């Protein structure tokens, strides 16, 4: 993360990652956003959505990687996060190539 950027907590990072996943196919489906909203508070969702909307994909991945580096995740937390990522990808019952590629990139960042 850039020095001037606030450090996120785990819930904020999860929300940001799930938003990134929802946008992987260039379309943020309402079902995907509803699922993400169900996993966080409206305050956290709105904060992270605002942050997400101003970032491009490279910035998003860099911020994600930086946040993972300073947050201490257990293996169980990472497994749960991976499961939630897959839920977002499969919301529309079709995991396309862009979503699979992002999944692989996130696997490399998370593990």
Steps between C-alpha positions, in 0.01 A plus 500: 500500500606851436624680813205739499245220476322380809566140597194281464368247746414146389134574434588800285754299303254215449240745372752656263613160367140388446428821310804430284362154433157638411660730242733233353272445200453878459141478629401552863177300508240601756504143636873525562468834678212367710713202605790727596270732694372199695853429622574846641342809650359770275758744639790272409350415160452867411850595615667221305279544192597866484869402529462219245331721240796737482761224451596316184569125506876538556446736793242263643736204486786704648282621787379145560853362506619774736208447738550121507864562592416685821183317606566173680267244341468146626471212255133466595433870429670469161295190416180682596598801290575274202157339540333844502694598188366191325147586614524839330641345182222240485213737581405515132552121460779560250867541596664647192867521404553848648360384833717186497808707423425741784444200727849372418654843560323529834613148595859610443448815707317324784727199533 
